[in-house]
Amino acid sequence: MIDLILIQKRWKSSVMNCRTFQSADISSDHSLVLCNIKLRLKQRQIKPQQNHRFEINQLKNQATKKLYQEKLNANLQRIIETDSIDEHATKIERAIEEALQTTITTTKRAKNPWISEQTLNLADEKRRVKQIKSISTQNAKLYKDLCNRVRKSARQDKEKWIRDKCDEIEKGLNVGNTRQAYSLIKTLKKKFVPRTTAIKNEDGTMAQSKDNVKERWTQYCSDLYKDDGGGDEIVRELENISPSYQDDSQDILYSEVNQAIQTLKSNKSPGSDGITAEMIQAGGEQLIHQIHALCNKAWNQGAIPKEWGKSILVPIPKKGDLNECSNYRTISLINHTSKILLIILLNRLKYRLDPYLAEEQAGFRKDRSTVQQILTLRLLAEKAKRQGIKIYNCFIDFRKAFDTIKHNIIWAVLKSYGIGNKILALLQNIYEQAQSAVRVDKQIGEWFHTSVGTRQGDPLSPLLFITYLERVMDKAIQTDSGISISGTLVNNLRFADDINMIQEDRNMLLKQTERLQTVATQAGLTINTGKTKTLVFGGPNIEQPIQISGNISLIVSYAFIHHDFGIHYGVKPLVPNAIEGQ
């Protein structure tokens, strides 16, 4: 038979059908052969370029640090006074990168750091024998023996690695190095988080290719940080306030820059420029002088380098269906060089704004903590028990509070507190240039503008938020009713966006909560009625639920700033829950 179809053995399973047909009506003794083939082609996976990280721990060596500073100082000579602010920032970034490339080595994170060199050599030998095991039975037995030895050696390596880590944890705790100890504990107890390669589109269909997944994440986050307008009424009211403005014309001092650099937190991921806090802190005086000059350019021009406005969003899974974007939270990575200017602005704003913040607010403020709030709630519970009265608590939860504040309102709020035009113009420019991109599977999506909410990862964001919330609460709480504790009237407690409204009368609590909802809505904040709860000291809870856009649940206990408060005056810390939540 000479009429046939040849196919490689590897494609044999792809042949679905093969047959011959009668010859065509021509002078030929050949038959027509037809074959149906079904191909299952695998999509080629192009691995993204690996970003090798610099081994910054080498900068702790004094000789290496000195060499790094010498290389860096030589590179910084390229900067001239007439450079634009963007050129100045770019030259600093390149100077640091080039100095690192010639000074320290890069590292690639090991997939299994516990594997020893001996195990790797056994694995190489096993791989070599595998190629020749079919030649003889002896080779097949040798291959099987090597497989067992590799498994045993790997198991012993991992056990030894865990023992060594436990010894390091114990040593760290003994010398008071809790950061190292808890970092190692986190490494050992790290749970497996399944990584999904697909995400649901807005219409419920699945986006599966990497490009489609990136596009979906970009669409979701850009919609999340898009301003839908509003807030004009509050802005007009704030414009009627005539504050006394403070002088803000003083240039940024060298000492402010130096202090801000020392304040940068170590062991943090870099932003889009790849520069970490350790690289800046090891740079020496010449680098500080250049950053000082750059910060003053930004201060006097009222504008920042474009690269400083960029932030990379990294989705972190929470719980639930991991194919839903809403079941992720995002962390933001911003450039550490930009944080220096932001810390300076924070220090200048803090002492001006802190006197205007209410005593009830304990979040993100110096020398304040949850202790005062917990003590106050304990006193309220004891008062209800001692006097046989009921004290009504409504624990308010805002939906994505930090991500929904309106920029036009925050500028009006700062102006109403007397913040000068120079610092205000710079803050506005920072937010006007704010751009974000989502990093998924080591690939970065398209950049988009964020027009609502505070910038994640920005040292200024907590202060801006509680200042924003202060004006909301000022307008919402226009009453002298509440509970008296040692002559002090208490009708609310706050820890950042965690708010507890307090009244002795249910109707007054309802009125106060409704007022807060109205003002918060005008300011772009939304009360999450599903997570907002009511608790009555001196229960049982037999009253009708409070209604604001839906019933607010009456509960017998509530966890407020890691303490469980109950209707029968019980208060206990939620230490186990707090640990599990980490």
C-alpha positions in Angstrom: 0.0 0.0 0.0 1.6 3.2 -1.1 -1.3 5.6 -0.3 -0.7 6.6 3.3 -0.2 9.5 5.8 2.9 9.7 8.0 2.7 11.3 11.4 5.1 11.5 14.3 4.5 9.2 17.3 4.0 12.2 19.6 0.9 13.3 17.5 -0.6 9.8 17.4 -3.3 10.6 19.9 -4.4 13.6 17.8 -5.5 11.4 14.9 -9.3 11.2 15.2 -10.1 9.3 11.9 -8.3 8.0 8.8 -9.8 6.3 5.7 -9.4 5.9 1.9 -11.9 6.9 -0.8 -12.4 5.6 -4.3 -10.0 7.0 -6.8 -10.9 10.0 -8.8 -12.1 9.5 -12.4 -8.6 9.7 -13.9 -6.0 7.2 -15.1 -4.5 6.5 -11.7 -4.2 3.5 -9.4 -3.8 5.7 -6.3 -6.6 6.1 -3.7 -7.5 9.3 -1.9 -6.6 9.2 1.8 -8.3 11.5 4.3 -7.2 12.0 7.9 -9.0 14.1 10.6 -6.5 15.5 13.2 -7.4 17.4 16.3 -4.6 19.5 17.7 -4.4 20.7 21.2 -1.8 23.4 21.1 -0.4 24.7 24.3 -0.2 28.5 24.6 3.4 29.6 24.9 4.2 31.0 28.3 6.5 34.0 28.1 8.0 34.5 31.5 8.2 38.2 32.5 11.7 39.6 32.9 12.8 38.9 36.5 13.7 42.0 38.5 16.8 41.0 40.4 16.9 42.8 43.7 20.1 44.3 45.1 21.5 42.6 48.2 21.1 45.7 50.3 22.3 44.0 53.4 25.8 44.3 51.9 25.6 48.1 52.6 25.9 47.3 56.3 29.5 46.5 55.7 31.4 49.7 56.2 33.9 49.1 53.4 31.1 48.4 50.9 29.1 51.4 52.2 32.2 53.7 51.7 32.7 52.4 48.2 29.0 52.9 47.4 29.2 56.5 48.6 32.3 57.2 46.5 30.7 55.9 43.4 27.4 57.7 44.2 29.2 61.1 44.8 31.0 60.8 41.4 27.6 60.1 39.7 25.9 63.0 41.4 28.4 65.4 39.9 26.3 65.3 36.7 23.5 67.3 38.3 23.5 71.0 37.6 21.4 73.8 39.1 19.6 74.5 35.8 18.2 71.0 35.6 14.4 70.8 35.5 12.8 69.2 38.5 12.1 66.0 36.5 15.7 65.9 35.2 17.0 66.4 38.7 15.0 63.5 40.1 15.9 61.2 37.2 19.7 61.9 37.6 19.5 61.1 41.4 17.7 57.8 40.6 20.3 56.9 37.9 23.2 57.8 40.1 22.0 55.5 42.9 21.3 52.6 40.5 24.7 52.9 38.7 26.5 53.1 42.1 24.7 50.0 43.3 25.5 48.0 40.1 29.2 48.6 40.6 29.2 48.0 44.3 26.9 45.3 45.4 25.5 42.1 43.9 22.0 41.3 42.9 20.0 38.4 44.4 17.3 36.1 43.1 14.9 34.8 45.7 15.3 31.1 46.1 12.2 29.0 45.5 13.2 26.6 48.3 15.8 28.3 50.5 16.2 25.2 52.7 17.7 22.9 49.9 21.4 22.1 50.5 24.1 21.8 47.9 24.3 18.1 48.6 20.6 17.6 47.7 21.1 19.7 44.5 24.0 17.5 43.5 22.0 14.3 44.1 19.2 15.8 42.0 21.7 16.5 39.1 22.9 12.9 39.4 19.3 11.6 39.3 18.6 13.7 36.2 21.7 12.3 34.5 20.8 8.7 35.3 17.2 9.2 34.1 18.5 9.8 30.6 20.2 6.4 30.4 18.0 4.3 32.8 16.4 2.4 29.9 19.8 1.0 28.7 19.9 -1.6 31.5 18.1 -2.9 34.5 21.0 -1.8 36.7 20.5 1.8 35.6 16.8 1.6 36.4 17.6 0.4 39.9 20.2 3.2 40.4 17.6 5.8 39.3 15.1 4.5 41.8 17.7 4.5 44.6 18.6 8.1 43.7 15.0 9.2 43.8 14.7 7.9 47.3 17.9 9.5 48.4 16.9 12.9 47.0 13.5 12.8 48.8 15.3 11.8 52.1 17.9 14.4 51.8 15.4 17.2 51.0 13.3 16.1 54.0 16.4 16.3 56.2 17.3 19.7 54.8 13.9 21.2 55.5 13.9 19.8 59.1 17.3 21.3 59.7 16.2 24.7 58.2 13.2 24.8 60.5 15.3 24.0 63.5 17.8 26.7 62.6 15.0 29.3 62.1 13.5 28.3 65.5 16.9 28.9 67.1 17.1 32.3 65.4 13.6 33.2 66.7 14.6 32.2 70.2 17.8 34.2 70.0 16.0 37.2 68.6 13.5 37.2 71.4 16.2 36.8 74.0 18.1 39.9 72.8 14.9 41.9 72.2 15.0 41.8 68.4 11.2 41.3 68.0 11.2 42.5 64.3 13.5 39.7 63.3 11.7 37.1 65.5 8.2 37.9 64.2 9.4 38.1 60.6 10.8 34.5 61.0 7.6 33.4 62.7 5.6 34.8 59.7 7.9 32.9 57.3 7.4 29.6 59.1 3.6 29.9 59.6 2.9 31.3 56.1 -0.2 29.7 54.8 -0.7 28.6 51.2 -2.8 31.2 49.2 -4.0 29.8 45.9 -3.1 32.1 43.1 -5.8 32.5 40.5 -4.9 33.1 36.9 -8.4 34.3 36.0 -10.6 37.1 37.2 -14.3 37.8 36.6 -15.2 40.7 34.3 -18.0 43.1 35.2 -20.5 41.1 33.2 -19.6 37.8 35.0 -17.5 36.3 32.2 -14.0 35.1 33.0 -10.9 37.0 31.9 -8.2 34.3 31.5 -5.3 35.7 29.4 -2.7 37.8 31.2 -3.5 40.8 29.1 -7.2 40.5 29.8 -6.6 40.0 33.5 -4.5 43.2 33.6 -7.1 45.1 31.7 -9.8 43.9 34.2 -7.8 45.0 37.2 -7.0 48.4 35.6 -10.7 48.9 34.9 -11.8 47.9 38.4 -9.3 50.1 40.2 -9.8 53.1 37.9 -13.5 52.9 38.6 -12.9 52.6 42.3 -10.8 55.7 42.4 -12.9 57.8 40.0 -14.7 60.9 41.4 -18.4 61.0 40.7 -18.7 64.7 41.6 -20.5 66.4 44.5 -19.4 68.0 47.7 -20.1 71.6 46.5 -22.4 72.4 49.4 -19.8 71.6 52.0 -17.1 73.4 50.0 -19.3 76.6 49.9 -19.9 76.4 53.7 -16.1 76.0 54.4 -15.3 78.9 52.1 -17.4 81.2 54.4 -14.9 80.5 57.3 -12.3 83.2 57.6 -9.3 81.6 59.4 -6.0 83.2 60.3 -3.4 82.0 57.8 0.0 81.0 59.1 3.3 81.9 57.3 4.5 79.0 55.2 7.1 80.8 53.1 10.2 79.3 54.8 12.3 77.0 52.5 12.8 73.4 53.5 15.8 73.0 55.8 18.7 70.6 55.4 17.9 69.3 59.0 14.3 68.5 57.9 15.5 66.5 55.0 18.1 64.6 57.1 15.5 63.9 59.8 13.0 62.7 57.2 15.5 60.3 55.7 16.3 58.8 59.1 12.5 58.4 59.6 12.1 56.2 56.5 11.1 52.7 57.4 13.5 49.9 56.4 12.6 46.5 54.9 9.9 48.0 52.7 9.3 47.3 49.1 10.4 50.0 46.6 8.2 52.0 44.3 8.4 52.3 40.5 12.0 53.5 40.7 13.3 50.4 42.6 15.0 52.5 45.3 14.6 51.4 48.9 15.0 53.4 52.1 18.3 51.6 52.9 19.9 52.8 49.6 19.0 56.4 50.5 20.1 56.2 54.1 23.5 54.8 53.1 24.1 57.5 50.5 25.9 60.0 52.6 25.9 63.8 52.8 26.2 64.5 49.1 23.0 62.6 48.4 21.2 64.4 51.2 22.3 67.8 49.7 20.9 66.8 46.3 17.6 65.6 47.8 17.5 68.8 49.8 17.9 70.9 46.6 15.3 68.8 44.8 12.8 69.2 47.7 13.2 73.0 47.6 12.7 73.0 43.9 9.4 71.2 44.4 8.5 73.6 47.3 9.2 76.8 45.4 7.7 75.6 42.1 4.6 74.0 43.8 5.1 70.9 41.7 6.7 67.5 42.2 8.6 65.2 39.6 6.1 63.2 37.6 7.7 59.9 38.8 6.9 60.9 42.4 3.2 60.8 41.6 3.2 57.2 40.5 2.2 54.3 42.8 2.0 50.6 42.1 -1.1 48.7 43.4 -0.7 45.1 44.4 -3.9 43.1 44.9 -3.8 41.0 48.1 -6.5 38.2 48.5 -8.8 38.5 51.5 -11.4 35.7 51.6 -14.3 34.5 49.5 -14.2 33.9 45.7 -10.8 34.9 44.5 -12.1 35.4 41.0 -13.9 38.5 42.3 -11.8 41.7 42.3 -13.9 43.0 45.3 -12.5 40.1 47.4 -9.0 41.6 47.3 -7.4 44.6 49.0 -4.7 46.6 47.4 -1.5 47.8 48.9 0.3 50.7 47.3 4.1 51.0 46.6 5.3 54.6 46.2 8.8 55.9 45.6 10.8 56.3 48.8 12.5 59.5 47.5 9.1 61.1 47.3 8.3 60.0 50.9 11.1 62.4 52.1 9.1 65.4 50.9 5.9 63.9 52.2 7.3 63.4 55.7 8.5 67.0 55.7 5.0 68.2 54.8 3.5 65.9 57.4 5.7 67.4 60.1 4.8 70.9 59.1 1.1 70.2 59.0 0.9 68.2 62.2 1.6 70.9 64.7 -0.8 73.3 62.8 -3.7 70.8 62.5 -3.5 68.9 65.8 -5.0 71.7 68.0 -8.1 71.6 65.8 -8.7 67.8 66.2 -11.2 66.7 68.8 -10.2 65.0 72.0 -12.4 62.1 71.0 -10.1 61.3 68.0 -7.2 59.0 69.1 -6.2 57.6 65.7 -2.9 58.6 64.0 -2.0 61.1 66.8 1.1 61.4 68.9 0.9 60.3 72.5 -2.6 58.8 71.9 -3.7 55.2 71.6 -6.6 52.9 71.9 -6.1 52.8 75.7 -8.1 56.0 76.3 -11.0 54.8 74.2 -11.1 51.4 75.9 -11.0 53.0 79.3 -13.9 55.4 78.4 -16.1 52.5 77.2 -15.2 50.6 80.4 -16.3 53.6 82.5 -19.6 53.8 80.5 -20.3 50.1 81.0 -19.6 50.4 84.7 -21.8 53.6 85.0 -24.7 51.7 83.3 -24.3 48.9 85.7 -23.9 51.1 88.8 -26.8 53.4 88.1 -29.1 50.8 86.5 -29.5 52.8 83.2 -29.1 52.0 79.5 -26.4 53.5 77.4 -26.8 53.2 73.7 -23.8 52.7 71.4 -23.8 52.7 67.6 -20.5 51.5 66.1 -20.3 53.2 62.6 -18.5 51.5 59.7 -17.8 53.5 56.6 -17.5 51.6 53.3 -13.9 52.1 51.9 -13.6 55.4 53.9 -10.0 56.3 52.9 -10.7 55.6 49.2 -13.8 57.8 48.9 -13.0 61.3 50.3 -13.3 64.1 47.8 -10.3 66.1 46.9 -12.1 69.4 46.5 -13.4 69.1 50.1 -10.1 68.2 51.6 -8.5 71.3 50.1 -11.4 73.4 51.4 -11.0 71.8 54.9 -7.3 72.6 55.0 -7.9 76.1 53.9 -10.5 76.5 56.6 -7.9 75.6 59.2 -5.5 78.3 58.0 -3.1 76.2 55.9 -1.3 78.6 53.6 -1.5 78.7 49.8 2.1 77.5 49.2 1.8 74.2 51.0 -1.8 73.8 49.7 -0.7 74.3 46.1 2.0 71.6 46.5 -0.5 69.2 48.0 -2.9 69.8 45.2 -0.2 69.2 42.6 0.7 65.9 44.3 -2.8 64.7 44.0 -3.3 66.1 40.4 -0.2 64.1 39.3 -1.3 60.9 41.2 -1.2 57.9 38.9 -1.6 54.3 39.7 -1.0 51.0 37.9 -1.9 47.5 39.0 0.8 44.8 39.2 -0.5 41.3 38.5 1.8 38.3 38.2 4.9 40.5 38.0 3.5 42.6 35.1 2.3 46.2 35.4 -0.9 47.3 33.7 -1.8 50.7 32.2 -1.4 53.8 34.3 -4.6 55.7 35.3 -5.4 58.9 37.2 -6.8 58.6 40.7 -9.3 61.5 41.3 -10.8 60.4 44.7 -9.5 59.1 48.0 -6.2 59.5 49.8 -3.0 58.0 48.3 -2.2 54.6 49.8 1.2 54.4 51.3 1.5 58.2 51.6 2.6 59.3 55.1 0.3 62.3 54.7 -2.9 60.2 54.1 -3.8 59.4 57.8 -3.5 63.1 58.8 -5.5 64.3 55.8 -8.2 61.7 56.5 -8.8 62.5 60.2 -8.7 66.2 59.4 -11.4 65.6 56.7 -13.4 63.5 59.1 -13.1 66.2 61.8 -15.1 68.7 59.7 -17.7 66.0 59.0 -18.1 65.2 62.7 -18.2 69.0 63.6 -21.2 69.4 61.2 -22.9 66.2 62.2 -22.7 66.4 66.0 -24.5 69.6 66.9 -25.8 68.6 70.3 -24.8 69.0 73.9 -26.4 65.7 74.8 -24.4 62.6 75.8 -23.1 60.8 78.9 -21.2 62.7 81.6 -18.0 61.1 82.9 -16.3 63.1 85.7 -17.9 66.3 84.4 -16.9 65.6 80.7 -19.6 65.1 78.2 -19.0 62.1 75.9 -21.2 61.5 72.9 -18.7 59.9 70.5 -15.4 58.1 70.4 -13.2 57.8 67.4 -10.1 55.8 66.3 -9.5 57.0 62.7 -12.6 55.8 60.8 -13.9 53.6 63.6 -16.6 55.7 65.3 -18.8 55.0 68.2 -21.9 57.2 68.7 -23.0 57.3 72.4 -26.3 58.5 73.9 -28.5 57.7 77.0 -31.7 58.0 74.9 -32.5 55.8 71.9 -34.3 58.5 70.0 -31.4 60.9 70.5 -28.9 58.3 69.2 -31.2 57.7 66.2 -31.3 61.5 65.5 -27.5 61.8 65.8 -26.8 58.8 63.6 -29.2 60.0 60.9 -27.5 63.4 61.0 -24.1 61.8 60.6 -25.3 59.8 57.6 -26.7 62.9 55.9 -23.4 64.9 56.3 -21.2 61.9 55.5 -23.1 61.3 52.2 -22.6 65.0 51.3 -18.9 64.4 51.9 -18.7 61.3 49.8 -18.6 58.8 52.7 -21.1 55.9 52.9 -22.2 54.2 56.1 -22.1 50.4 55.6 -25.4 49.4 57.4 -24.4 45.7 57.1 -21.4 46.2 59.4 -22.7 49.0 61.5 -24.0 47.7 64.8 -25.9 48.9 67.9 -25.0 47.7 71.4 -26.9 48.7 74.6 -25.1 48.6 77.9 -27.6 47.4 80.5 -29.6 45.2 78.0 -31.1 42.9 77.0 -31.7 44.3 73.6 -35.4 44.4 73.3 -35.7 47.8 71.5 -36.6 48.1 67.8 -33.6 48.3 65.5 -32.3 51.7 64.4 -33.0 52.4 60.8 -30.8 54.4 58.4 -31.1 53.1 54.9 -31.9 49.6 56.4 -32.0 48.1 59.8 -28.9 48.3 62.0 -28.5 45.1 63.9 -28.8 44.9 67.7 -26.1 42.8 69.1 -25.0 41.4 72.5 -21.3 42.0 72.0 -19.1 44.0 69.7 -15.3 44.0 69.0 -14.1 47.6 69.1 -10.4 48.2 68.7 -9.5 44.6 69.6 -11.7 44.5 72.8 -15.0 42.7 73.1 -17.7 44.8 74.8 -21.0 43.1 75.9 -24.4 44.2 77.0 -23.8 42.7 80.4 -20.8 45.1 81.0 -18.2 42.4 80.2 -15.0 43.7 78.5 -12.2 41.4 77.4 -9.3 41.7 75.0 -9.5 39.8 71.7 -5.8 38.7 71.7 -6.4 35.3 70.0 -8.6 37.0 67.3 -6.1 39.7 66.8 -3.3 37.1 66.3 -5.4 35.1 63.9 -6.2 38.2 61.9 -2.6 38.9 61.1 
